[in-house]
Structures are given as structure tokens and as C-alpha cells.
Amino acid sequence: MSEQLNTVVNQVGKVILGKEHQIRLAIACILARGHLLIEDIPGVGKTTLAHALAITLGMQFQRIQFTSDLLPADILGVSIFDREASSFRFHPGPIFSQVILADEVNRATPKTQSALLEAMEEQQVTAEGETRPLPEPFFVIATQNPSHQIGTFPLPESQLDRFLMRIELGYPDVGAERALLQGIDRRDLLPQLSACIQPTDLMTLQRSVREVHASNALLDYLQALVNYSRKSPDYVNGLSPRAALALLNAARSWAMMHGRHQVLPEDVQAIVPSVVGHRLYIARDNMRINGAAVAAQLIEAVPIP
């Protein structure tokens, strides 16, 4: 099983150079049946990563470019009157696909951003008074530009909480950047990729994640992390029960990707920055600070039992 996942990592790594850890986090997020938020400056490969993952996992892919004039109906779909049938016919929007790339999601208005909430939480869409299921597996990859850039609308905490993980790609190292400069365009490599697994195989792997054992001692450690975030005066708000479940599911995925059938504390620590970095805020000098530094402080403050 881990060999199959390593094949996926290696193929995506041929397109996104020098970012194996971030690729593994993205795949762990999919295995945990979560959604992924990639926040970084333009031009570091966020969209290319989403394309490469969709192709490698053999899933249907739709890209939605979020702009300030995008409407919820542009995402969910709309009913149009059919003159021949004398009735309205629903035309599904791009949300009805297995992998959705919500590109630059924070450039749309909050009303349009909220169109994703039901789909991400319940894997269904309610439009025109009717609830319609979404395909399985269903996975949202959203890219976000830094909030200080022009024309962005901050994502509310309720929507950030729907993303199991948030990662940053960052600049490539010297060797990876030289390979980029000397090689062909990364987007030209996408048509050369092939599906390493099929959606049915992916769903089997997702079910296997739930079977990865988490001991009582491991759950004690996880609960200690959550309780510390709730009781410590350093944080604006503590981690919710949904965040605790996200930590457990992501740690199980990380353990399975490394060929283990039991979650270790190291698995929890490996995924804590991407799971809690967008959920916890430190109030300092009238500023709200979140990210990897917050996660590092949490790990350091709570000892392993």
C-alpha cells in the first residue's frame, strides 16, 4: 500500500520539484477525506500541483477561477427553462466533479465563497430547492493569495475550518530552481502524466485509513494538545472537536503513507503545522498571528505522555 502511494508521490514530484513533504501532506489530506488550502504568492506552483494530483489519482478535474464578480450559480449550477419539455432543467455547475480547484478563492466575495461550504462539509449541493449529491471521491483544493495583496477578501474562520490542511509551497531550493530553469515548462509535463491509481482504489485507501490503530496513549496526547489550546491564554480561541478529528484522521493517513498500522506521536507532530496553523491564532501586540510558529509553540508546550 505504501509502495502504491510512493509511486503517486514520485510522479507528482517530477512536476513539482523539491517539494516532497508538501506533496505527501496533500496526499495525506486526500486519504483523510479532507480538503486542502494552499496559501502562497503567485507563481510557485499551486495550480500545477492541483493539476498533477488530479491526473495522477485518475480523477475528474474542474478549475474554477474565483473573481470578484463570480456568483454562487456559476459554481453550483442554474435551472434554465426547456421550451420543448415546458419545464425548468437544472444544468450542473463545475462543482459536480471529483477534484475542484478553487483558484484564488479569496478573490471572490464572501457570498460566493460560502457556496462551497455545504459541498465541502456534506458532499452535496442544495440548489433550486433540491439537494443533489456530489461524485465520490470529492476533493477541493483551494489556492489563496496572501491577505496583504490587492483585491482579496479574507476567508472567515468558519470556512477555514472546513479545510483539513493548509500548506505553503514556498520558493524552491537552489538545485530545484536550476532544474526548473534548465528543463521544460512544468505545465508541458502534465499531458505526459498518467493515472497511477483509480478512484475506486483511492476510496479503498480512504477506508483503510480508518483502520489504522490509535492507542489510548496516543489519544491522550492528542487530547492534551487540544485542551492546552483551549485553556492557554496565548490563543484567541482553542481547537474545536472538528479540529481534533482532523488531527486524528490526518495522523492516521500520515502513518499509513509511511507503512505503519499504528499512529505514533511523531505522526501527530508531523501534521500539526498544516492542520492547526490556520485554526489557531496568537494575540500579540494587537495582531493575530497564526501559521507554523503557532504550531511549533503548541508542540513544544505539550510533552508526549
Beta strands, then each sheet from edge to edge (+ up, - down):
strand 1: 36-39
strand 2: 61-65
strand 3: 77-82
strand 4: 87-92
strand 5: 99-103
strand 6: 124-127
strand 7: 130-133
strand 8: 139-144
strand 9: 165-167
strand 10: 282-284
strand 11: 287-289
sheet 1: 2+ 5+ 8+ 1+ 9+
sheet 2: 3+ 4-
sheet 3: 6+ 7-
sheet 4: 10+ 11-
end
